[in-house]
Amino acid sequence: MTSFARLRLPALILFLVLLLVACGGQPTAAPAPAGALTVIATTTQIEDVLGAIVGDRVTIVGFVARNGDPHEFEPTPENVKQVAGSTAVFKNGAGFEGWLDELIANAGGNRPVFDLSEGLTLGTIDSAFEEGGETDPHIWMSPVHMLTVVDNAVAGLTQIDPAGVATFAANATSYKAQLTELDAWAEQELASIPPERRKLVTAHDAMGYFATRYNFAILGAVIPSVSTDAAETSAKELAALVETIKTAQVPTIFAEASNNPKFIEQVAAEANVKVDALYVDSLSDKGSEAGTYLDFFRTNVNRIVAGLK
């Protein structure tokens, strides 16, 4: 993890940072009126959800790049400036942003940090994997969990901008209705997969909440770890996974759209199965098939249905 010296920015630099963020960053909200607040979103999913809630009252600065791997994210001096010029930080929580405390300290500290996983019943990584027993941070893999994420986001936004409560509440109600519809649609689509084919082999163990919500079994991961940057798969582990796939007669295994290791194709070839890609840790480019959270989830459901039914 990169280490940064503590920065003390004078008022002029703070003003320039705010101007830079408002004009040249990657906000999902419409251009904010004069005096609008700026907040940090630590993931692409949070950036998108906040954008659906804030209207034009708040400017959102996202940290992780679209199609990026948040497990490999390392803060830069520019991120320190962005935090220093922000009103608040909205994080995924569940242990996902191990770098955040140091970053906030280097930016001067003393700003609200809202944990959007608060109140959720968090699962753990399966004991078959390297990080078994640790908290699973991939809460966005369930639209039902995202309902709580939205509520937490509204609570945080209302705390820093009480005058915007009506806007936040109305937008959140609309967005939560879309999440509820998404969950019902996913259940209906996934019902076309026979029970004996509801088995997932993925690039790494990030599908736990999805599997729990929609009654899938996770047979294994080609990278047997929740963190893509720390995992190494031995030849023995790969051979065992190939045998598991053959025995279970899984027709398709799933790589990650943002991080597609070549050895998943090796496993597929040895097991004589197909490979498709899921969006797991981040959204894709705006306007693309996974450019919003809702489209991200729909695309994954469609690919799982096509691969397993």
VENKA-V105492 format. One record per residue. N is the residue number from 0. RES is the residue in three letters. SS is DSSP state (~ for helix, > for strand, _ for the rest). OMEGA is omega in whole degrees, -180 to 180 (NA if undefined). NEAR is the number of other ideal C-beta (glycine too) atoms within 8 Angstrom. Layout:
BEGIN
n={N N}
res={RES RES}
ss={SS SS}
omega={OMEGA OMEGA}
near={NEAR NEAR}
END
This chain:
BEGIN
n={0 1 2 3 4 5 6 7 8 9 10 11 12 13 14 15 16 17 18 19 20 21 22 23 24 25 26 27 28 29 30 31 32 33 34 35 36 37 38 39 40 41 42 43 44 45 46 47 48 49 50 51 52 53 54 55 56 57 58 59 60 61 62 63 64 65 66 67 68 69 70 71 72 73 74 75 76 77 78 79 80 81 82 83 84 85 86 87 88 89 90 91 92 93 94 95 96 97 98 99 100 101 102 103 104 105 106 107 108 109 110 111 112 113 114 115 116 117 118 119 120 121 122 123 124 125 126 127 128 129 130 131 132 133 134 135 136 137 138 139 140 141 142 143 144 145 146 147 148 149 150 151 152 153 154 155 156 157 158 159 160 161 162 163 164 165 166 167 168 169 170 171 172 173 174 175 176 177 178 179 180 181 182 183 184 185 186 187 188 189 190 191 192 193 194 195 196 197 198 199 200 201 202 203 204 205 206 207 208 209 210 211 212 213 214 215 216 217 218 219 220 221 222 223 224 225 226 227 228 229 230 231 232 233 234 235 236 237 238 239 240 241 242 243 244 245 246 247 248 249 250 251 252 253 254 255 256 257 258 259 260 261 262 263 264 265 266 267 268 269 270 271 272 273 274 275 276 277 278 279 280 281 282 283 284 285 286 287 288 289 290 291 292 293 294 295 296 297 298 299 300 301 302 303 304 305 306 307 308}
res={MET THR SER PHE ALA ARG LEU ARG LEU PRO ALA LEU ILE LEU PHE LEU VAL LEU LEU LEU VAL ALA CYS GLY GLY GLN PRO THR ALA ALA PRO ALA PRO ALA GLY ALA LEU THR VAL ILE ALA THR THR THR GLN ILE GLU ASP VAL LEU GLY ALA ILE VAL GLY ASP ARG VAL THR ILE VAL GLY PHE VAL ALA ARG ASN GLY ASP PRO HIS GLU PHE GLU PRO THR PRO GLU ASN VAL LYS GLN VAL ALA GLY SER THR ALA VAL PHE LYS ASN GLY ALA GLY PHE GLU GLY TRP LEU ASP GLU LEU ILE ALA ASN ALA GLY GLY ASN ARG PRO VAL PHE ASP LEU SER GLU GLY LEU THR LEU GLY THR ILE ASP SER ALA PHE GLU GLU GLY GLY GLU THR ASP PRO HIS ILE TRP MET SER PRO VAL HIS MET LEU THR VAL VAL ASP ASN ALA VAL ALA GLY LEU THR GLN ILE ASP PRO ALA GLY VAL ALA THR PHE ALA ALA ASN ALA THR SER TYR LYS ALA GLN LEU THR GLU LEU ASP ALA TRP ALA GLU GLN GLU LEU ALA SER ILE PRO PRO GLU ARG ARG LYS LEU VAL THR ALA HIS ASP ALA MET GLY TYR PHE ALA THR ARG TYR ASN PHE ALA ILE LEU GLY ALA VAL ILE PRO SER VAL SER THR ASP ALA ALA GLU THR SER ALA LYS GLU LEU ALA ALA LEU VAL GLU THR ILE LYS THR ALA GLN VAL PRO THR ILE PHE ALA GLU ALA SER ASN ASN PRO LYS PHE ILE GLU GLN VAL ALA ALA GLU ALA ASN VAL LYS VAL ASP ALA LEU TYR VAL ASP SER LEU SER ASP LYS GLY SER GLU ALA GLY THR TYR LEU ASP PHE PHE ARG THR ASN VAL ASN ARG ILE VAL ALA GLY LEU LYS}
ss={_ _ _ _ _ _ _ _ _ _ ~ ~ ~ ~ ~ ~ ~ ~ ~ ~ ~ ~ ~ ~ _ _ _ _ _ _ _ _ _ _ _ _ > > > > > _ _ ~ ~ ~ ~ ~ ~ ~ ~ ~ ~ _ _ _ _ > > > > > _ _ _ _ _ _ _ ~ ~ ~ _ _ _ _ ~ ~ ~ ~ ~ ~ ~ ~ _ _ _ > > > > _ _ _ _ _ _ _ _ ~ ~ ~ ~ ~ ~ ~ _ _ _ _ _ > > > > _ _ _ _ _ _ _ _ > _ _ _ _ _ _ _ _ _ _ > _ _ _ ~ ~ ~ _ ~ ~ ~ ~ ~ ~ ~ ~ ~ ~ ~ ~ ~ ~ ~ ~ ~ ~ _ ~ ~ ~ ~ ~ ~ ~ ~ ~ ~ ~ ~ ~ ~ ~ ~ ~ ~ ~ ~ ~ ~ ~ ~ ~ ~ ~ ~ ~ _ _ _ _ ~ ~ ~ _ > > > > > > _ _ _ ~ ~ ~ ~ ~ ~ ~ _ _ > > > > > > > _ _ _ _ _ _ _ _ _ _ _ ~ ~ ~ ~ ~ ~ ~ ~ ~ ~ ~ ~ ~ ~ _ _ _ > > > > > _ _ _ _ _ ~ ~ ~ ~ ~ ~ ~ ~ ~ ~ _ _ > > > > > _ _ _ _ _ _ _ _ _ _ _ _ _ _ ~ ~ ~ ~ ~ ~ ~ ~ ~ ~ ~ ~ ~ ~ ~ ~ _}
omega={-180 180 -178 174 178 -177 173 -174 175 -174 -178 -179 177 179 -179 178 178 180 179 -179 -177 -172 -171 -179 -178 -178 173 -180 174 179 -174 177 -180 179 -179 -178 176 179 178 172 -173 180 178 179 179 178 -179 -180 177 -180 178 -173 -164 -174 179 -175 -173 172 -176 176 179 -179 -176 180 173 -173 -180 179 -178 177 -178 -178 173 -178 178 174 177 176 177 178 -179 177 180 -180 -176 175 -177 177 176 -176 176 -176 -178 178 -173 -174 -179 -178 -166 -176 179 179 -179 177 180 179 178 178 173 171 -179 173 -176 -180 -174 175 -177 179 179 170 -173 177 178 177 -179 -176 179 -175 -175 -177 -179 -180 178 -178 177 -176 -171 -173 -179 179 174 175 178 175 -177 174 177 176 179 179 179 178 179 179 179 180 180 179 -178 180 -177 -179 -178 -172 -179 178 -178 -177 -179 -180 180 178 178 -177 179 175 177 177 178 177 179 -180 179 178 -180 179 -179 -179 -177 178 180 178 179 -179 -177 178 -180 -176 -176 166 -171 -178 169 -170 -178 -172 -175 -178 175 -178 179 -177 -171 172 173 171 175 -177 -178 177 179 167 -172 -179 177 -176 -175 -176 -175 -170 171 -178 -178 178 179 179 179 179 179 180 177 180 177 -180 180 -178 -178 -180 176 -176 -176 170 -168 172 175 179 -177 -177 -171 -178 -177 -176 174 176 176 178 -180 -179 -179 -180 180 177 179 175 170 -177 174 169 -172 -170 -178 175 177 -177 178 -180 -180 -173 178 -175 172 178 -179 179 175 -176 179 -179 179 179 -180 -178 178 178 -179 -176 -170 -175 NA}
near={6 6 5 11 5 7 11 5 9 6 5 6 9 11 8 8 13 10 8 10 15 12 6 4 11 6 11 10 14 5 6 13 7 3 3 11 11 15 16 14 14 14 14 13 12 16 13 12 14 17 11 7 14 14 11 9 13 15 13 15 14 13 11 11 6 11 9 12 11 11 9 8 10 7 11 7 6 6 10 14 14 14 13 12 10 13 8 14 14 14 13 14 12 11 8 11 9 6 10 11 6 11 13 12 8 11 12 9 6 3 11 9 10 13 8 15 14 8 6 9 3 9 8 9 13 9 6 6 12 8 10 10 6 9 9 15 11 12 17 11 11 12 11 8 12 13 11 12 14 14 10 14 16 12 9 13 15 11 10 10 12 6 4 13 9 6 10 16 9 8 12 13 8 8 12 10 8 9 14 10 8 12 12 8 10 13 9 7 10 12 6 6 11 6 6 4 10 13 11 13 14 16 16 15 15 12 14 14 13 12 12 8 10 10 6 10 7 14 11 10 12 17 10 13 13 13 9 14 7 7 11 3 9 6 5 6 9 13 8 8 13 11 8 11 15 9 6 8 5 13 8 10 15 15 15 15 11 11 9 10 9 6 9 13 9 9 14 12 7 7 11 6 10 8 11 10 10 14 13 14 12 16 13 12 7 5 4 8 6 12 12 8 11 9 11 14 11 11 11 12 12 9 12 13 12 8 11 12 8}
END
